[in-house]
Amino acid sequence: MKTIFSIGHYSMNVFGMFIGIGIVVGVLVAIKEANRKKYSIDTITDLMMYAVIFGIVGARLYYVLAFNLEYYLSNPSKIVAVWDGGLSIQGALIGGALVSLIYARIKKINLWRAADIMAPGIILGQAIGRVGCDVFGYAMKNEYFWGILRNGQVLHPTQMYESMLNFILFGIIWARRKSVKYDGQLFFIYLIGFSINRFIVEFFRINPIFIEPFTVAHATSIGLILISFLELKVLSAKSNDNNEVEIKKYSISTQEILLIVVMMIASILIYYNWIWS
């Protein structure tokens, strides 16, 4: 990982910095949505705090179990060495979701309404955080200009593929957020969209194979998509069909589109001209 600065035995790397920025931006967007929906900001911030903490735990455990179990069984002390790399975003989602379910049960809150509020911030945070990732993909068969030269090979910058797809998904979620028909709909649309993004990007990444040519992450994406469709069907059946919904399904201003485009361009420039120049 590319290090920004070091103090004694501790250091700040680029990936950690961008994850931190993504978390902060995601929380701010969630607070903005909570204000719009007149939902308790304290509840949202508490929920996101627990989701982040247990998301990191889930990301590490999932990586250890699904991606490199043999190594960690031989080196158990390395399991907690998060600073050495090895986190799975899908594991983070699973860990965050589990603690959110527990929190909602204890506090007796409407989890799906809260999940809809958090969904835009989650995907935007993912888009920003992925910019600093240093996990590249396969070597390009044809060397395109956007490839990254590493160890004599031009590699697919899969982190930027995923980041750009996530920025696009954020735009879709942001446009859709005012016209959900029932609580939970927006969150599961996000989960389906992100799983599709990851499924696509996974074809360019080097990960353990589940069933040739599909990886463990492919299988996880399919599982999340199936669960999401099932939950959407259940929530739709339970919802009140008389809920008022805006006639315009997707509503996003020119300024918001420009802001998303600017964030995408800034991410590309930072990635190519600072991180991996």
C-alpha positions as CSV (number, residue, x, y, z in Angstrom):
1,M,0.0,0.0,0.0
2,K,1.2,3.5,-0.8
3,T,2.1,5.3,2.5
4,I,1.3,9.0,3.0
5,F,3.2,9.5,6.2
6,S,4.5,7.4,9.2
7,I,4.8,8.2,12.9
8,G,6.8,5.6,14.7
9,H,5.4,2.2,14.0
10,Y,2.1,3.7,12.7
11,S,1.5,4.9,9.2
12,M,-1.4,6.3,7.1
13,N,-1.8,4.7,3.7
14,V,-3.7,6.0,0.7
15,F,-6.4,3.4,0.9
16,G,-7.1,4.1,4.6
17,M,-7.3,7.8,3.9
18,F,-9.9,7.4,1.1
19,I,-11.9,4.9,3.2
20,G,-12.0,7.6,5.9
21,I,-13.1,10.3,3.5
22,G,-15.7,7.9,2.1
23,I,-17.1,7.2,5.6
24,V,-17.3,10.9,6.5
25,V,-19.0,11.8,3.2
26,G,-21.4,8.9,3.5
27,V,-22.4,9.9,7.0
28,L,-23.0,13.5,5.9
29,V,-25.2,12.4,3.0
30,A,-27.1,10.2,5.4
31,I,-27.7,13.1,7.8
32,K,-28.9,15.2,4.9
33,E,-31.4,12.5,4.0
34,A,-32.5,12.0,7.6
35,N,-33.2,15.8,7.8
36,R,-35.3,15.5,4.6
37,K,-37.3,12.6,5.9
38,K,-37.6,14.1,9.4
39,Y,-35.9,11.0,10.9
40,S,-33.8,11.0,14.1
41,I,-30.3,12.1,13.2
42,D,-29.0,10.5,16.5
43,T,-30.5,7.2,15.4
44,I,-28.9,7.3,12.0
45,T,-25.4,8.4,13.2
46,D,-25.5,5.7,15.9
47,L,-26.6,3.1,13.4
48,M,-23.9,4.1,10.9
49,M,-21.2,4.1,13.6
50,Y,-22.1,0.5,14.6
51,A,-22.4,-0.5,10.9
52,V,-18.9,0.9,10.1
53,I,-17.2,-0.8,13.1
54,F,-18.8,-4.2,12.5
55,G,-18.5,-3.7,8.8
56,I,-14.7,-3.6,9.2
57,V,-14.9,-6.7,11.3
58,G,-17.1,-8.5,8.8
59,A,-14.9,-7.3,5.9
60,R,-11.8,-8.9,7.6
61,L,-13.5,-12.1,8.7
62,Y,-15.0,-12.7,5.2
63,Y,-11.6,-12.1,3.6
64,V,-9.9,-14.5,6.0
65,L,-12.5,-17.2,5.5
66,A,-13.3,-16.9,1.8
67,F,-10.1,-15.6,0.2
68,N,-7.0,-16.9,2.1
69,L,-8.1,-19.3,4.9
70,E,-5.1,-21.6,4.5
71,Y,-2.6,-18.8,5.0
72,Y,-4.4,-17.4,8.1
73,L,-4.7,-20.9,9.7
74,S,-1.0,-21.1,9.4
75,N,-0.5,-17.5,10.6
76,P,-3.3,-16.8,13.1
77,S,-1.6,-13.7,14.5
78,K,-2.1,-12.1,11.1
79,I,-5.9,-12.3,11.3
80,V,-6.1,-9.0,13.1
81,A,-3.4,-7.3,11.0
82,V,-5.9,-5.2,9.0
83,W,-3.2,-2.6,8.3
84,D,-1.5,-5.2,6.1
85,G,-4.5,-5.2,3.8
86,G,-7.2,-7.8,3.2
87,L,-10.7,-6.5,3.4
88,S,-13.8,-7.6,1.5
89,I,-16.5,-5.0,0.8
90,Q,-19.1,-7.8,0.5
91,G,-18.1,-9.0,4.0
92,A,-18.4,-5.4,5.2
93,L,-22.0,-5.3,3.9
94,I,-22.9,-8.5,5.6
95,G,-21.3,-7.5,8.9
96,G,-23.0,-4.0,8.8
97,A,-26.3,-5.6,7.9
98,L,-26.2,-8.1,10.8
99,V,-25.4,-5.5,13.4
100,S,-28.1,-3.2,12.0
101,L,-30.7,-5.9,12.4
102,I,-29.7,-6.4,16.0
103,Y,-29.6,-2.7,16.7
104,A,-33.0,-2.2,15.1
105,R,-34.5,-5.1,17.2
106,I,-33.1,-3.7,20.5
107,K,-34.0,-0.1,19.8
108,K,-37.3,-1.0,18.1
109,I,-36.8,1.3,15.1
110,N,-37.9,1.0,11.5
111,L,-34.8,-0.5,10.1
112,W,-35.9,-0.4,6.4
113,R,-36.7,3.3,6.6
114,A,-33.3,3.9,8.1
115,A,-31.7,1.7,5.5
116,D,-33.2,3.8,2.7
117,I,-31.9,6.9,4.3
118,M,-28.4,5.4,4.5
119,A,-28.3,3.9,1.0
120,P,-27.1,6.9,-1.0
121,G,-24.4,7.6,1.5
122,I,-23.2,4.0,1.6
123,I,-22.7,3.7,-2.2
124,L,-21.1,7.2,-2.5
125,G,-18.8,6.3,0.4
126,Q,-17.9,3.0,-1.5
127,A,-17.2,5.0,-4.7
128,I,-14.8,7.3,-2.9
129,G,-13.1,4.7,-0.8
130,R,-12.4,2.4,-3.7
131,V,-10.2,5.1,-5.4
132,G,-7.4,4.5,-3.0
133,C,-7.4,0.7,-3.3
134,D,-4.2,-1.0,-4.5
135,V,-5.7,-4.3,-5.6
136,F,-5.3,-4.5,-9.4
137,G,-6.7,-7.0,-11.9
138,Y,-5.4,-9.3,-14.6
139,A,-2.8,-8.1,-17.1
140,M,-4.4,-6.6,-20.2
141,K,-4.4,-8.7,-23.3
142,N,-4.4,-5.5,-25.3
143,E,-2.7,-2.7,-23.5
144,Y,-5.2,0.2,-23.3
145,F,-4.1,3.7,-22.3
146,W,-6.0,3.5,-18.9
147,G,-4.0,0.4,-17.8
148,I,-1.5,0.7,-14.9
149,L,2.1,-0.5,-15.3
150,R,3.1,-2.7,-12.4
151,N,6.1,-5.0,-12.3
152,G,6.5,-4.9,-16.1
153,Q,2.8,-5.7,-16.8
154,V,-0.1,-3.4,-17.8
155,L,-2.9,-4.3,-15.4
156,H,-6.6,-3.6,-15.4
157,P,-7.3,-0.8,-12.8
158,T,-10.3,-2.7,-11.4
159,Q,-10.6,-0.4,-8.4
160,M,-11.4,2.5,-10.9
161,Y,-13.8,0.3,-12.8
162,E,-15.7,-0.3,-9.6
163,S,-15.4,3.2,-8.4
164,M,-16.9,4.6,-11.6
165,L,-19.7,2.1,-11.7
166,N,-20.5,3.0,-8.0
167,F,-20.6,6.7,-8.8
168,I,-23.1,6.0,-11.6
169,L,-25.2,3.8,-9.2
170,F,-25.1,6.7,-6.6
171,G,-26.6,9.0,-9.3
172,I,-29.4,6.4,-9.9
173,I,-30.1,5.9,-6.2
174,W,-30.0,9.7,-5.5
175,A,-32.5,10.3,-8.3
176,R,-34.8,7.4,-7.1
177,R,-34.7,8.3,-3.4
178,K,-37.8,10.6,-3.4
179,S,-40.1,8.1,-5.1
180,V,-39.8,4.8,-3.2
181,K,-43.1,3.0,-2.7
182,Y,-42.3,1.3,0.6
183,D,-39.5,1.3,3.2
184,G,-36.6,-0.8,2.2
185,Q,-37.1,-0.5,-1.5
186,L,-34.2,1.9,-2.1
187,F,-31.8,0.0,0.0
188,F,-32.4,-3.3,-1.8
189,I,-32.2,-1.5,-5.2
190,Y,-28.8,-0.3,-4.0
191,L,-27.8,-3.8,-2.9
192,I,-28.8,-5.3,-6.3
193,G,-27.0,-2.5,-8.2
194,F,-23.8,-2.8,-6.3
195,S,-23.8,-6.6,-6.6
196,I,-24.2,-6.3,-10.3
197,N,-21.3,-3.8,-10.4
198,R,-19.1,-6.2,-8.4
199,F,-20.2,-9.1,-10.6
200,I,-19.0,-7.2,-13.7
201,V,-15.7,-6.0,-12.2
202,E,-14.9,-9.5,-10.8
203,F,-14.2,-10.8,-14.3
204,F,-11.1,-8.6,-14.3
205,R,-9.9,-9.4,-10.8
206,I,-7.8,-12.2,-9.4
207,N,-9.7,-14.0,-6.7
208,P,-10.3,-17.6,-5.6
209,I,-12.4,-19.5,-8.1
210,F,-15.8,-20.9,-6.9
211,I,-16.9,-22.6,-10.1
212,E,-14.9,-21.8,-13.3
213,P,-14.9,-19.0,-14.4
214,F,-16.8,-17.6,-11.4
215,T,-15.1,-16.4,-8.2
216,V,-16.2,-16.5,-4.6
217,A,-17.2,-12.8,-5.0
218,H,-19.3,-13.7,-8.0
219,A,-21.2,-16.3,-5.9
220,T,-21.6,-13.8,-3.1
221,S,-23.0,-11.2,-5.6
222,I,-25.5,-13.7,-6.9
223,G,-26.6,-14.6,-3.3
224,L,-27.1,-10.9,-2.4
225,I,-29.1,-10.3,-5.5
226,L,-31.4,-13.2,-4.9
227,I,-31.9,-12.2,-1.2
228,S,-32.6,-8.6,-2.3
229,F,-35.3,-9.7,-4.8
230,L,-36.9,-11.9,-2.2
231,E,-36.9,-9.1,0.4
232,L,-38.3,-6.6,-2.2
233,K,-41.2,-9.1,-2.9
234,V,-41.8,-9.5,0.9
235,L,-41.7,-5.8,1.6
236,S,-43.9,-5.0,-1.3
237,A,-46.5,-7.5,-0.2
238,K,-46.5,-5.9,3.3
239,S,-46.6,-2.3,2.1
240,N,-49.6,-0.1,1.8
241,D,-50.5,0.3,-1.8
242,N,-52.1,3.7,-1.1
243,N,-48.8,5.4,-0.3
244,E,-48.4,8.5,-2.4
245,V,-45.6,8.4,-4.9
246,E,-44.2,11.2,-7.0
247,I,-45.3,10.8,-10.7
248,K,-41.7,11.4,-11.8
249,K,-39.9,8.3,-10.9
250,Y,-36.4,9.7,-11.3
251,S,-35.7,13.2,-10.3
252,I,-32.2,14.7,-10.3
253,S,-31.1,18.3,-11.0
254,T,-28.5,19.4,-13.5
255,Q,-26.4,20.7,-10.6
256,E,-26.5,17.2,-8.9
257,I,-25.5,15.5,-12.2
258,L,-22.6,18.0,-12.6
259,L,-21.5,17.3,-9.1
260,I,-21.4,13.6,-9.7
261,V,-19.5,14.1,-12.9
262,V,-17.0,16.4,-11.2
263,M,-16.5,13.8,-8.4
264,M,-15.9,11.1,-11.1
265,I,-13.4,13.3,-13.0
266,A,-11.6,14.3,-9.7
267,S,-11.3,10.6,-8.7
268,I,-9.8,9.7,-12.1
269,L,-7.3,12.6,-11.9
270,I,-6.3,11.8,-8.3
271,Y,-6.0,8.1,-9.2
272,Y,-3.8,8.5,-12.2
273,N,-1.8,11.6,-11.4
274,W,-1.2,11.2,-7.7
275,I,-1.7,7.7,-6.5
276,W,-0.2,5.7,-9.4
277,S,1.7,8.2,-11.4
